[in-house]
C-alpha cells in the first residue's frame, strides 16, 4: 500500500545518502597523513590503491541496492523522468535530472572520489617520506592526466590555475599550461556524428565543408570542444565541434560538488562547515556562466554583439580583430579563420610577451569601463597576434555586461587607489556591493575596517609582484591585527562588529567574470614581468577617460586628483595623467610605430605625420623660432588632446587649463615689465608706482610673484615639456605635494627660457590647425575674458589694501 511504499522510498533514499556519505568519508580518510592506510603505504605495507578500493568496495553494494530500489519505486508510480537538461543553469531541474539516474550518479561519485583521493594520498606519502621536491614534477604530470580523465569541469579549473604562476608551484603551472591548448581529443567518428546532426536551413555542418577529410585530425583540442581548419567555397574557416555529452558531464560534476559541499556544511567542524557553505554559494554564482560556455548559439550571439561593439568604439577598433560567424548550432560553430600566432604556440615571440599583455590589458579596460561588454575568458589560447600587430580574440562563450553606474564607480575606485585615498576606496567598495550599504553610516565599523583595508590594498597594489612574494607581508599584517585586537576594550567591540556584519561581506555575483578576467590578465603579466603591477598598468586608460569624459562625476574625479586639496594643480600629477593619456592613446589608436613606442606589439610600420618647419623669425628676447623649433612629429595623443582642449563647446579640462594659463601668463608679464623698469633705474620712478599698482604690487614691497604665481609658472613649464614630448625636470623639488628646498623655487624667473618654450609650441600648433581651428576662437575669447577678470580682481584687491590697510593697522 502507499504508506508502505512511502516508507520504503524513504529507506532507500536514506540508504543512498548513507552510502554516499560513507564514500566521501572513505576518500577523505585516505587523504589524511595519519590514517592506517597511509602508514601502511609509507612502511612498505599493502598497495595504497588496493587498500582504498577495498574500503570503497565495502560501501558500494548498499549504495547500488538503494539506487535500484529507488528506480523500481519510480517505475511503480509511473513517475516521468526528466529527459533533457536545462539550457541554462537551473539547479532544481539539474538535481531532478540526476536524481532520476542514480547509477550514473553513484558511478561518477565513486570514480571521482577514488581518483582524487588516491592522488592526494600519494602526495601526502611524498611529504611523509621527505620526497616532495623529488616527486613534484611527476605528481604534477599525474595531476594533469587525472584532471583530463575527469573531464571538462576539472580541466576548466586547471586552466584558471595555469594562468596564475604566483599561485601554483612552477612544475604544476607548466603541466596545467598544456591544458590551455592540448586537451586530449575525441575521435573522428564522434566528431562526424555531431557534424551530421547539427543542421540549419536543412543543411548539416558537414555538407558545407569542401573536404570532409579535414576532420581526420583537429588542429587544437580544448575542454569544451576541438577545432578543425577547413574551407567553404575556397574560403578558409575554423570549425568548432563540441565534445559529445559535455553538458551532461559538467552538470553531473556540479551536482556532485554541490552536494559534497552540502555534506561538509553539516560537519561539526566550524571552519570546514563555513568553507563548504561559501563553496556552495560560489557554485551558484559561477555555474551559470560555466554552462553558458557550452551553448554555441549563445556564443555566436555574443561574438556578433562584440564585433558590433568593437566596430563602434574608436579606442579598440584598430587594435582588436573579431572573426566573423558563418554558421552556428548548439554544438557546431563555423567562423572566419584568423592568420597569426597564438600566445600558447612555440612560434610566439616571447620577447613581445610584455607588449602583448600591455595591449591586452588596455583593450580589456575599454571593454570593462567604456563599452560595458567584457570578454570573460582571457587565457592565452584565446588570443592570436596577427602579422599587423593586432590582437585577435577567440571564444565568446563567457561574456558579462557591466552597468554604466558600476563602470563610473570602478573608475572612481581606481583613481582613489592610484592617489592612495583608501577611505574613499572603502566607500567605493560599499557602492559596488562588496560591503553592505548599512556600513556607510556606521562610523565605528568604518574605523575598524579602514586600517586593515589600507594595509591590504597598499600591499596588493602599490608595488608589483606576485602573491607568493607578498605572503610574508600578509602574515605579518595578520599577526599585528591579532595583537591589536587583544587590547582592552577592543575585543568586545570587535565581537559586536563581527556579530553585526558576519556573512555580509561577499563577492557580488556580477563581479565573478570580471575577477576571473583580470586575475588571468594579471597572471599573464606576471609571467612576462615578475614586478608587474596591474593597477599601474590600468592607469593609462583611466587618464584618458578623465581627460575626455566631461560628465560631472568624471570632472569631480579629475579635479580631486589634479588638485589634491590644493589651490593649484600639482605638476607631478600633470606628468602622471599626461603620460598615461599619451601611452593609452598611442597604444590603442596610433600608427603601428606609435603602438610599438607606447609599449605595444610591433607590426608593419607606417610613416608619422610631420609638421612643416616655419621660416626663420626673430621674436622678443632674441629667440630664433626656427632654431628653437625643428621638425615636429605629431603623434595621435597630441592630436586627440588638442581636440579636447580646443572644443568649441568647452569642457572642464579647457576651463582648468585656461585658469592655470591665465595665472602663468599674468605672472610672466608682470616679471617682464618689472625687469624693464628695473633696467631704467631712476628714470622709472615717475611711472613705477602706477604700473606696479596695475600689476599687483605686494603690500610689503617684496617680490611681485607669490608662491601661487611660481607654481603656475611651474605648471606652464610642465605642460610645455609634455606637449613637446620632452623629459620634464626632476620632480623631487618641484612637486607641491612634497617638501622641497627653497633654492628650487627662486624668485628669478628665466624669461628667455619660457619664451623658448612657447616658441617651440608654434610649429606644433600650426601642425594641429585641423584639430584646434574649430574651437580656437572660442578658446581665445574665454582666455581673454578670464585674463581681464584676473587683472581687475588684482587691482581691486590692491586698492583695498592701500585704502583700508592703514586704518586696520592703526587699530
Secondary structure, DSSP 4 states (H G I P E B T S, - for coil): -HHHHHHHHHHHHHHHHHHHHHHHHHHHHHT-TTSHHHHHHHTT-S-HHHHHHHHHHHHHHHHHHHHHHHHHHHHHTTPPPP-S--SS--HHHHHHHHHT-HHHHHHHHHHHHHHHHHHHHHHHHHHHTT-HHHHHHHHHHHHHHHHHHH-HHHHHHHHHHHT-TTTS-HHHHHHHHGGGTBPPPPPHHHHHHHHHH-EETTEEHHHH-S-GGGGGS-SEE-SSEEEEEEEETTEEEEEEEEPTTHHHHHHHHHHHHHHHHHHHHTSS-HHHHHHHHHHHHHHHHHHHHHHHTT-HHHHHHHHHHHHHHHHT-HHHHTTEEEPPEEEE-SSEEEEEPPPSEETTSTTS-GGGHHHHHHHHHHHHHHIIIII-EEE----GGGEEE-TTS-EEE---SSEEE--HHHHHHHHHHHHHHHTT-HHHHHHHHHHTTSS-GGGGG-HHHHHHHHHHHHHHHHHHHTS---TGGGHHHHHHHHHHHHHHHTSTTHHHHHHHHHHHHTT-----GGGHHHHHHHHHHHHHHHHH-TT--HHHHHHHHHHHHHHH--SHHHHHHHHHHHHTTSSS--HHHHHHHHHHHHHHHHHHHS-HHHHHHTT----S--PPPBPPPPPP-EEGGGEEHHHH----B--HHHHHHHHHHT-TT--HHHHHHHHHHHHHHHHHHHHHHHHHHHHHGGGGHHHHHHHHHHHT--TTS--S--HHHHHHHHHHHHHHHHHTTPPPPPSTTT-TTS---GGGG-S---HHHHHHHHHHHHHHHHHTHHHHHHHHHHHHHHHHHHHHHHHHHHHHHHHHHHHHHHHHHH-
